Amino acid sequence: MTGVDDAETLRRFFAPDGRLHTMPTRHLKRRFVLDHIAQRFEPGRTYSEREVDAVLKQVHDDHAALRRYLVDDGFLTRENGVYWRSGGTVEV
């Protein structure tokens, strides 16, 4: 990601066990962190809110705030209580 040292950013905001301990305040780094989290969701699959929360609880205790960040920044889309990954990088 341009302007972000990927490895350093991950070390700075994630514990070795993969849990997020601090949300970056700088927009570019926050989007990088959210993209990293969005990788936990499979493109093309839909998720209930309960399923999204179960995934996000593995990352951070405030899973509701994390879910809002992902939706607000376009990494997840929500419609009629169903979520799907709508952004972020995709491995091909």
C-alpha positions in Angstrom: 0.0 0.0 0.0 1.5 3.3 -1.0 2.7 5.4 1.9 2.4 2.7 4.5 5.1 0.3 5.6 2.9 -2.8 5.7 4.9 -4.9 8.1 5.6 -2.0 10.5 1.9 -1.0 10.5 0.8 -4.5 11.3 3.3 -4.8 14.2 2.3 -1.4 15.5 -1.4 -2.0 15.7 -1.8 -5.7 16.1 -0.6 -8.0 18.9 1.4 -11.1 17.9 -1.8 -13.2 18.4 -3.5 -11.1 15.6 -5.8 -9.0 17.8 -6.1 -5.3 17.1 -5.0 -3.3 20.2 -5.2 0.2 18.7 -7.2 1.7 15.8 -4.9 4.1 13.8 -6.1 7.7 13.7 -4.4 8.5 10.4 -6.8 7.7 7.6 -4.3 5.9 5.3 -3.1 3.6 8.1 -6.7 3.0 9.4 -7.7 1.9 5.8 -4.7 -0.4 5.7 -5.7 -2.0 9.0 -9.3 -2.3 7.9 -8.2 -3.9 4.7 -6.2 -6.4 6.7 -9.2 -7.2 8.8 -11.5 -7.5 5.7 -9.3 -10.3 4.5 -11.1 -12.5 7.1 -14.3 -12.3 5.0 -14.6 -14.4 1.9 -15.5 -12.4 -1.3 -18.8 -13.6 -2.7 -20.2 -15.0 0.5 -22.9 -13.4 2.6 -22.8 -13.2 6.4 -25.4 -12.6 9.1 -24.6 -10.0 11.7 -24.0 -12.8 14.2 -21.4 -14.3 11.8 -19.7 -10.9 11.2 -19.5 -10.3 15.0 -18.1 -13.8 15.6 -15.2 -13.0 13.2 -14.6 -9.5 14.5 -14.6 -10.7 18.2 -11.5 -12.6 17.3 -9.9 -9.3 16.3 -11.1 -6.8 18.9 -13.5 -6.7 21.9 -15.4 -3.7 20.4 -16.7 -5.7 17.5 -19.6 -3.4 16.9 -17.3 -0.4 16.3 -15.1 -2.4 14.1 -18.1 -3.5 12.1 -19.2 0.1 11.7 -15.7 1.1 10.5 -15.7 -1.7 7.9 -19.1 -0.7 6.6 -18.4 3.1 6.7 -15.1 2.7 4.8 -16.7 0.4 2.2 -15.0 -2.9 3.1 -18.3 -4.5 4.0 -21.8 -3.7 2.8 -25.0 -4.3 4.8 -28.5 -4.7 3.4 -31.5 -6.1 5.2 -29.3 -7.5 8.0 -27.0 -9.4 5.5 -23.3 -8.4 5.1 -20.9 -9.2 2.4 -17.3 -8.1 1.6 -17.5 -5.2 -0.9 -14.0 -3.8 -0.8 -10.3 -4.4 0.1 -7.6 -6.3 -1.7 -8.2 -9.7 -3.1 -5.6 -12.4 -3.6 -5.8 -14.0 -7.1 
